[in-house]
Amino acid sequence: MSVPLLKIGAVLSTMAMVTNWMSQTLPSLVGLNGTVSRAGASEKITLFQSPEEGWQLYTSAQAPDGKCICTAVIPAQSTCARDGRSRELRQLMEKVQNVSQSMEVLELRTYRDLQYVRSMETLMRNLDARLRAADGSLSAKSFQELKDRMTELLPLSSVLEQYKADTRTIVRLREEVRNLSSSLAAIQEEMGAYGYEDLQQRVMALEARLHACAQKLGCGKLTGVSNPITIRAMGSRFGSWMTDTMAPSADSRVWYMDGYYKGRRVLEFRTLGDFIKGQNFIQHLLPQPWAGTGHVVYNGSLFYNKYQSNVVVKYHFGSRSVLVQRSLPGAGYNNTFPYSWGGFSDMDFMVDESGLWAVYTTNQNAGNIVVSRLDPHTLEVMRSWDTGYPKRSAGEAFMICGVLYVTNSHLAGAKVYFAYFTNTSSYEYTDVPFHNQYSHISMLDYNPRERALYTWNNGHQVLYNVTLFHVISTAGDP
C-alpha cells in the first residue's frame, strides 16, 4: 500500500513557515528577545517624565574604574498637590498599572506557547526529512508512523491561534499604554506637581526597579546608609521585625516579635502592606520563650535565643515545631554580655549573602565580640572569629557579605564605627553615620534579599537602604 506525499508535505511546509515566523519575528514584537538599548556606560529607563521634572532610573552599569552604580533621579517631594488634576492623574496611573499587568500575563503566556512551538520544530524537521527521502510512496508501516507523529502535532494548531490572538492583544495594549503615557506627560506638565498617592506609587515603582538593579550586583563594602524610612509605629520600646531572607521575591511576609524577653507570640503578616495596616496575620506561639531581639527568619524557620540559656532554637513556621536546638559553647546569656542597651541581647543571629551567623561573646574571649558561622540545619559552629571589639561598647551589629559592622551607640549620633572582615580575619575602624531618628535602636539587621537594614527604633519599625562599593572582576580575572 502506498500513500501520496503531496498533502502531508503541504501541511508541514505551512506549519514550518508559521513556526519560523513565531520564533524569529514575534519575540521581537512582544519583547521576549531580551535585547536592550544602551547609551555609554549605563542603561537608562525613563518613567513617564515631564520636561522639567523627569523621573529617571539608571540601572547597574560598570564604570571605567570598576564601580557598579544604581542611581535614581526624582522630583522634589515638596511639589505635592491635592486637586482635581492629581486625582485624574492617579486614575490614569491605575489604568496604566492594570494594562501593564495584563501585558505581563499575556507575555508570559505567549512565551510559554513559543517554547511549545520550538519544541515541535525538531519533530517537524524529522518528518520533513523523511518525506523528502521517500521515493514517491510509503509503506503501510511508514505511513502509520507518520500518522502517529502528525497526531502529536495536532495541539499545535490551537496553540498557534491562541498565540496570534495574544500577540494582537499585546500590540493593542502597547498602543493604549503609549496613549496613556502621553496623557500623563501632558497632565504633569500642566500641573507641575504630583498628588501624594501618585508620588507614593512612583516611589514604590522606583524602589522595585532599584532592588532589581541591586540584585544584579555582587558583594561590596558598606560606604553609606540612607535616611530612615519609617514603616510603622507599633509595639513597645523593644522588639524585632523581619522578612525571610531566602524567600522568593513574590513572598513578602513580615514577622513581628514585640518585647525583648519571655515572649512567645510571633505574628506573621501576609505582606508588607498588611503589616503597615495591621491586618491579615496569623499567630505562632513558640514552645520556648525568647531572649533579646536578635532573631532572624531564614528559609522558612525562625532562629532565636531561648530565654535564660545559651541555646539556639530553630522553629519551623510550616510545621509549627522546633526542628533543632543546640547550645553555643561558652556563650554568655541572661545579660552577661549584652549590647550597650541591655535587653538580654547577649546573642544576635544574622543572615547575609553567605549564610547564617551568630554574634555573641564568652568569658574566654574577655567579653569581646565573637562571630560564628552556623550550619543552618544542625546549628553546629562551622568556624569562629574573635573580633577584639568589646560587646558592651557596641550599640548594635549586622553582617553584610561576610563583614561584621558594629555601631558605637544605640542612641542619637550613632555611626557604623567598626568593621571585621571574616575572609581575611582583619578589622578596620570606619565612619559611616546614620540618622537615629527615634533615639533608641534595639534591633538592627541586614536583609540581603532587600539590600536594606531592618531596625526597631523606640517602638518604630524602620528601614535603611545601604550603599555598597562594588568592584566587578572582568572575565579572566581570578
C-alpha positions as CSV (number, residue, x, y, z in Angstrom):
1,M,0.0,0.0,0.0
2,S,1.4,3.4,-0.9
3,V,0.2,6.9,0.2
4,P,0.7,10.2,-1.7
5,L,3.1,12.6,-0.1
6,L,1.8,15.9,-1.5
7,K,-0.9,16.6,1.1
8,I,1.3,15.8,4.1
9,G,4.2,17.8,2.7
10,A,2.0,20.8,2.1
11,V,0.8,20.8,5.8
12,L,4.3,20.5,7.1
13,S,5.5,23.3,4.8
14,T,2.8,25.7,6.0
15,M,3.4,24.9,9.7
16,A,7.1,25.3,9.3
17,M,6.6,28.8,7.9
18,V,4.3,29.8,10.8
19,T,6.7,28.5,13.4
20,N,9.6,30.2,11.8
21,W,7.7,33.5,11.9
22,M,6.8,32.9,15.6
23,S,10.4,32.0,16.5
24,Q,12.0,35.0,14.8
25,T,9.5,37.8,14.4
26,L,7.1,37.6,17.3
27,P,9.7,37.5,20.1
28,S,10.9,40.9,19.0
29,L,7.3,42.2,18.7
30,V,6.2,41.2,22.2
31,G,9.5,42.0,23.9
32,L,10.7,38.4,24.6
33,N,14.1,38.5,22.9
34,G,15.8,40.2,25.9
35,T,17.5,43.0,23.9
36,V,18.0,46.4,25.5
37,S,19.5,49.6,24.2
38,R,22.4,51.2,25.9
39,A,24.0,54.6,25.8
40,G,27.5,54.9,27.0
41,A,28.3,53.0,30.2
42,S,24.7,52.9,31.6
43,E,21.3,51.7,30.7
44,K,18.6,54.3,31.1
45,I,14.9,53.7,31.8
46,T,12.6,56.8,31.7
47,L,9.3,56.7,33.7
48,F,6.7,59.0,32.1
49,Q,8.7,62.1,32.6
50,S,7.6,65.7,32.2
51,P,10.2,68.1,30.6
52,E,11.0,69.8,33.8
53,E,10.7,67.1,36.4
54,G,11.8,63.8,34.9
55,W,11.7,60.5,36.8
56,Q,14.7,58.6,35.6
57,L,16.5,55.5,36.7
58,Y,19.9,54.5,35.7
59,T,20.4,50.8,36.3
60,S,23.5,49.0,37.1
61,A,26.5,49.6,34.8
62,Q,30.2,49.2,35.1
63,A,32.2,52.4,35.0
64,P,35.8,52.6,33.8
65,D,37.1,52.4,37.4
66,G,35.2,49.2,38.0
67,K,32.3,50.6,40.1
68,C,28.7,49.4,39.6
69,I,26.2,52.1,40.5
70,C,22.4,52.3,40.7
71,T,21.1,55.9,40.6
72,A,17.6,57.3,40.7
73,V,16.7,61.0,39.9
74,I,13.3,62.0,41.2
75,P,11.3,65.3,41.5
76,A,11.3,67.2,44.8
77,Q,8.7,65.9,47.2
78,S,7.6,69.4,48.1
79,T,5.7,69.6,44.8
80,C,2.8,67.5,46.1
81,A,-0.7,68.8,45.3
82,R,-4.3,67.6,46.0
83,D,-6.5,68.9,43.3
84,G,-8.8,67.5,40.6
85,R,-5.9,67.1,38.2
86,S,-4.0,65.0,40.7
87,R,-7.0,62.7,41.1
88,E,-7.2,62.4,37.3
89,L,-3.5,61.6,37.2
90,R,-4.0,58.9,39.8
91,Q,-6.8,57.3,37.8
92,L,-4.6,57.3,34.7
93,M,-1.8,55.7,36.6
94,E,-4.1,53.0,37.9
95,K,-5.2,52.3,34.4
96,V,-1.6,52.1,33.2
97,Q,-0.8,49.7,36.0
98,N,-3.8,47.5,35.1
99,V,-2.8,47.5,31.4
100,S,0.8,46.7,32.3
101,Q,-0.3,43.7,34.5
102,S,-2.4,42.4,31.6
103,M,0.6,42.7,29.3
104,E,2.8,40.8,31.7
105,V,0.2,37.9,31.8
106,L,-0.1,37.8,28.0
107,E,3.7,37.9,27.5
108,L,4.2,35.0,29.9
109,R,1.5,33.1,28.0
110,T,3.0,33.8,24.6
111,Y,6.4,32.9,25.9
112,R,5.0,29.6,27.1
113,D,3.4,28.9,23.7
114,L,6.6,29.9,21.9
115,Q,8.5,27.4,23.9
116,Y,6.0,24.7,22.9
117,V,6.2,25.6,19.2
118,R,10.0,25.5,19.4
119,S,9.9,22.0,21.0
120,M,7.8,20.8,18.0
121,E,10.3,22.1,15.4
122,T,12.6,19.1,15.7
123,L,9.7,16.7,15.2
124,M,8.7,18.7,12.1
125,R,12.2,18.7,10.6
126,N,12.4,15.0,11.1
127,L,9.1,14.5,9.3
128,D,10.1,16.7,6.5
129,A,13.4,14.8,6.1
130,R,11.5,11.5,5.9
131,L,9.2,12.9,3.3
132,R,12.0,14.2,1.1
133,A,13.8,10.9,1.4
134,A,10.8,8.9,0.3
135,D,10.6,7.7,-3.4
136,G,7.0,8.8,-4.0
137,S,5.3,6.2,-1.9
138,L,5.2,5.0,1.7
139,S,4.7,1.5,3.1
140,A,1.7,1.0,5.4
141,K,4.1,0.8,8.4
142,S,5.8,4.0,7.5
143,F,2.5,5.8,6.8
144,Q,1.2,4.7,10.3
145,E,4.4,6.1,11.9
146,L,4.0,9.4,10.1
147,K,0.3,9.5,11.1
148,D,1.2,9.0,14.7
149,R,3.8,11.8,14.5
150,M,1.2,14.1,12.9
151,T,-1.2,13.3,15.7
152,E,1.4,14.7,18.1
153,L,1.3,17.9,16.1
154,L,-2.5,18.4,16.3
155,P,-2.4,20.6,19.5
156,L,-0.1,22.9,17.7
157,S,-3.0,24.4,15.7
158,S,-4.8,25.7,18.7
159,V,-1.6,27.0,20.2
160,L,-0.9,28.9,17.0
161,E,-4.3,30.5,17.1
162,Q,-4.0,31.5,20.8
163,Y,-0.5,32.8,20.2
164,K,-1.6,35.0,17.3
165,A,-4.6,36.3,19.3
166,D,-2.4,37.1,22.3
167,T,0.1,39.0,20.2
168,R,-2.6,41.1,18.6
169,T,-3.9,41.9,22.1
170,I,-0.4,42.9,23.2
171,V,0.0,45.2,20.3
172,R,-3.3,46.9,21.2
173,L,-2.3,47.2,24.8
174,R,1.1,48.7,24.0
175,E,-0.7,51.3,21.9
176,E,-3.0,52.0,24.8
177,V,0.0,52.4,27.2
178,R,1.6,54.9,24.7
179,N,-1.6,56.9,24.6
180,L,-1.9,56.9,28.4
181,S,1.7,57.9,28.8
182,S,1.2,60.9,26.5
183,S,-1.8,61.9,28.6
184,L,0.2,61.6,31.8
185,A,3.0,63.7,30.5
186,A,0.6,66.4,29.4
187,I,-1.1,66.4,32.8
188,Q,2.2,66.5,34.7
189,E,3.5,69.4,32.5
190,E,0.3,71.3,33.2
191,M,0.2,70.6,36.9
192,G,3.8,70.9,37.7
193,A,3.1,68.7,40.8
194,Y,2.2,65.2,42.0
195,G,-0.5,64.1,44.3
196,Y,0.6,62.3,47.4
197,E,-0.8,59.0,46.3
198,D,0.8,59.3,42.9
199,L,4.1,60.2,44.4
200,Q,3.9,57.2,46.7
201,Q,3.2,54.9,43.7
202,R,6.2,56.3,41.8
203,V,8.5,55.8,44.8
204,M,7.4,52.2,45.1
205,A,8.0,51.6,41.4
206,L,11.4,53.2,41.6
207,E,12.3,51.1,44.7
208,A,11.2,47.9,42.9
209,R,13.5,48.8,40.0
210,L,16.3,49.8,42.3
211,H,16.0,46.4,44.1
212,A,16.1,44.6,40.8
213,C,19.2,46.6,39.9
214,A,20.8,45.8,43.3
215,Q,20.2,42.1,42.8
216,K,22.4,42.2,39.7
217,L,25.3,43.3,41.9
218,G,27.7,41.2,43.9
219,C,29.0,41.8,47.3
220,G,30.5,45.1,48.3
221,K,31.9,47.2,51.2
222,L,29.5,49.4,53.1
223,T,30.0,53.1,52.3
224,G,26.7,54.7,53.2
225,V,23.4,54.4,55.0
226,S,20.3,56.2,53.7
227,N,17.9,58.4,55.7
228,P,15.4,56.3,57.7
229,I,12.1,55.1,56.2
230,T,9.5,54.7,58.9
231,I,7.3,51.7,58.1
232,R,5.1,51.7,61.1
233,A,4.9,52.7,64.8
234,M,3.7,49.6,66.7
235,G,4.5,47.8,70.0
236,S,6.7,48.5,72.9
237,R,10.1,50.2,73.0
238,F,12.0,47.0,72.2
239,G,11.3,44.3,69.7
240,S,12.2,42.9,66.2
241,W,10.6,42.6,62.8
242,M,11.9,40.8,59.7
243,T,11.3,39.1,56.4
244,D,12.6,35.8,55.2
245,T,16.0,36.4,53.5
246,M,15.7,33.2,51.5
247,A,12.2,33.6,50.2
248,P,11.4,34.3,46.6
249,S,10.6,37.9,45.6
250,A,6.9,37.1,45.5
251,D,6.9,36.2,49.2
252,S,6.7,39.4,51.2
253,R,5.6,38.0,54.5
254,V,6.6,40.0,57.6
255,W,7.2,38.6,61.1
256,Y,6.8,40.7,64.2
257,M,8.0,40.0,67.8
258,D,7.3,42.5,70.4
259,G,9.4,42.8,73.6
260,Y,12.9,41.5,74.5
261,Y,12.4,38.6,76.9
262,K,9.9,35.9,77.9
263,G,7.9,36.5,74.7
264,R,6.4,33.6,72.8
265,R,4.0,35.2,70.4
266,V,5.1,35.7,66.8
267,L,2.8,37.5,64.3
268,E,3.1,36.6,60.6
269,F,1.7,39.2,58.2
270,R,0.9,38.2,54.6
271,T,2.6,41.2,53.0
272,L,4.4,44.4,54.0
273,G,1.2,46.3,53.1
274,D,-0.8,44.2,55.6
275,F,1.9,44.8,58.2
276,I,1.6,48.5,57.7
277,K,-2.2,48.3,58.0
278,G,-2.1,45.7,60.9
279,Q,-4.3,43.2,59.0
280,N,-4.2,39.7,57.5
281,F,-1.9,38.0,60.0
282,I,-1.7,34.6,61.8
283,Q,-0.1,33.9,65.2
284,H,2.6,31.4,66.1
285,L,3.1,30.5,69.8
286,L,6.7,29.4,70.4
287,P,7.2,26.4,72.7
288,Q,10.0,28.2,74.5
289,P,10.2,31.9,75.2
290,W,12.9,34.1,73.6
291,A,15.6,36.4,75.0
292,G,16.8,39.6,73.3
293,T,15.8,40.9,69.9
294,G,18.5,39.2,67.7
295,H,16.1,36.8,66.0
296,V,16.2,36.1,62.2
297,V,13.9,34.3,59.8
298,Y,15.9,32.1,57.3
299,N,14.5,29.7,54.7
300,G,11.1,29.3,56.5
301,S,12.4,29.0,60.0
302,L,12.9,31.3,63.0
303,F,16.3,31.2,64.8
304,Y,16.2,32.7,68.3
305,N,17.9,32.5,71.7
306,K,15.9,30.5,74.3
307,Y,15.3,32.6,77.4
308,Q,17.8,32.2,80.3
309,S,20.1,29.9,78.3
310,N,22.7,30.0,75.6
311,V,20.6,27.6,73.5
312,V,19.8,28.4,69.8
313,V,16.3,27.3,68.7
314,K,15.3,26.6,65.1
315,Y,11.5,26.9,64.9
316,H,9.9,25.9,61.5
317,F,6.8,28.0,60.7
318,G,5.4,25.5,58.2
319,S,5.2,22.6,60.7
320,R,4.9,24.8,63.8
321,S,7.6,22.8,65.5
322,V,11.2,23.0,66.8
323,L,13.4,21.3,64.3
324,V,16.6,21.5,66.3
325,Q,18.1,23.3,69.3
326,R,21.7,23.5,70.4
327,S,23.9,25.3,72.9
328,L,26.5,27.7,71.8
329,P,29.6,26.6,73.7
330,G,30.6,29.2,76.3
331,A,28.3,31.9,75.0
332,G,27.2,34.4,77.7
333,Y,23.5,34.8,78.3
334,N,21.0,36.5,80.7
335,N,22.5,40.0,80.3
336,T,26.1,38.7,80.9
337,F,27.4,40.2,77.6
338,P,24.6,42.3,76.0
339,Y,24.9,45.3,73.7
340,S,25.2,48.7,75.3
341,W,21.4,49.0,75.5
342,G,21.0,45.7,77.6
343,G,17.8,43.9,76.9
344,F,19.2,40.3,77.2
345,S,20.9,41.0,73.8
346,D,23.7,38.5,74.6
347,M,23.1,36.5,71.4
348,D,22.4,38.1,68.0
349,F,21.6,36.0,64.9
350,M,22.2,37.3,61.4
351,V,21.9,36.3,57.8
352,D,23.9,37.7,54.9
353,E,24.8,36.6,51.3
354,S,26.9,33.7,52.6
355,G,24.6,32.2,55.3
356,L,23.7,32.1,59.0
357,W,25.8,33.8,61.7
358,A,25.7,34.1,65.5
359,V,27.3,37.2,67.2
360,Y,27.9,36.8,71.0
361,T,30.8,36.6,73.4
362,T,32.4,34.4,76.1
363,N,34.4,34.7,79.2
364,Q,37.3,33.1,77.3
365,N,37.2,36.0,74.8
366,A,37.1,38.5,77.7
367,G,33.8,40.0,76.5
368,N,35.0,40.7,73.0
369,I,32.6,40.0,70.1
370,V,32.8,36.5,68.7
371,V,31.4,35.9,65.2
372,S,30.5,32.2,64.4
373,R,29.3,30.8,61.1
374,L,26.5,28.3,61.9
375,D,25.2,25.3,59.9
376,P,21.5,26.2,59.4
377,H,20.5,22.5,59.5
378,T,22.3,21.3,62.6
379,L,23.2,24.7,64.3
380,E,26.8,23.4,64.7
381,V,29.5,26.1,64.7
382,M,31.5,25.8,61.5
383,R,34.1,28.5,62.3
384,S,34.6,31.3,64.7
385,W,36.4,34.6,64.8
386,D,37.4,36.8,67.8
387,T,37.0,40.4,66.6
388,G,38.7,42.0,69.6
389,Y,35.8,44.5,69.9
390,P,34.1,44.7,73.4
391,K,30.5,43.8,73.0
392,R,29.2,46.0,75.9
393,S,30.6,49.0,73.9
394,A,28.6,48.2,70.8
395,G,25.2,49.7,70.2
396,E,24.2,47.0,67.6
397,A,25.8,45.0,64.8
398,F,24.9,43.4,61.4
399,M,26.6,41.3,58.7
400,I,27.0,42.2,55.0
401,C,28.9,39.9,52.7
402,G,30.9,38.2,55.5
403,V,31.8,41.5,57.2
404,L,30.6,42.4,60.7
405,Y,29.7,46.1,61.1
406,V,29.4,47.4,64.6
407,T,27.8,50.7,65.7
408,N,29.3,52.7,68.6
409,S,26.0,53.5,70.2
410,H,22.3,52.7,70.2
411,L,21.4,56.4,70.8
412,A,21.3,59.5,68.7
413,G,24.6,60.3,67.0
414,A,25.4,56.7,66.4
415,K,27.6,55.6,63.4
416,V,29.0,52.5,62.0
417,Y,32.3,52.5,63.8
418,F,34.0,49.2,63.3
419,A,34.2,46.5,60.6
420,Y,35.6,43.0,60.9
421,F,36.4,41.0,57.7
422,T,36.0,37.3,58.2
423,N,37.6,36.4,54.9
424,T,40.9,38.0,56.0
425,S,40.5,37.9,59.8
426,S,41.2,41.6,59.9
427,Y,39.4,44.8,61.0
428,E,39.3,48.5,60.5
429,Y,37.7,51.5,62.1
430,T,35.0,53.2,59.9
431,D,33.0,56.4,60.0
432,V,29.6,55.7,58.4
433,P,26.9,57.9,60.0
434,F,23.2,57.1,60.0
435,H,20.2,59.0,61.3
436,N,18.9,57.5,64.5
437,Q,15.5,59.3,64.2
438,Y,13.8,57.9,67.4
439,S,16.9,57.8,69.6
440,H,16.9,54.2,70.8
441,I,17.8,51.3,68.5
442,S,17.2,47.8,70.0
443,M,17.4,45.8,66.8
444,L,19.5,46.2,63.6
445,D,19.7,43.5,60.9
446,Y,20.7,43.4,57.3
447,N,18.4,41.7,54.7
448,P,20.5,40.5,51.7
449,R,17.4,40.0,49.6
450,E,16.2,43.6,50.0
451,R,19.7,45.1,50.4
452,A,18.3,47.0,53.4
453,L,18.7,47.4,57.2
454,Y,15.7,46.4,59.3
455,T,15.5,48.4,62.6
456,W,13.4,48.6,65.7
457,N,13.8,52.1,67.0
458,N,11.9,53.1,70.1
459,G,8.7,51.4,69.1
460,H,9.1,52.3,65.4
461,Q,9.8,49.8,62.6
462,V,12.3,51.5,60.3
463,L,14.2,50.6,57.1
464,Y,17.5,52.0,55.8
465,N,18.9,51.4,52.4
466,V,22.6,50.8,52.1
467,T,25.2,51.9,49.7
468,L,27.9,49.2,48.8
469,F,31.1,49.8,46.9
470,H,31.4,47.1,44.2
471,V,34.4,46.1,42.3
472,I,33.4,43.9,39.4
473,S,36.0,41.5,38.1
474,T,36.3,41.2,34.3
475,A,36.3,37.9,32.6
476,G,39.6,36.1,33.2
477,D,40.3,37.8,36.5
478,P,40.8,35.4,39.4
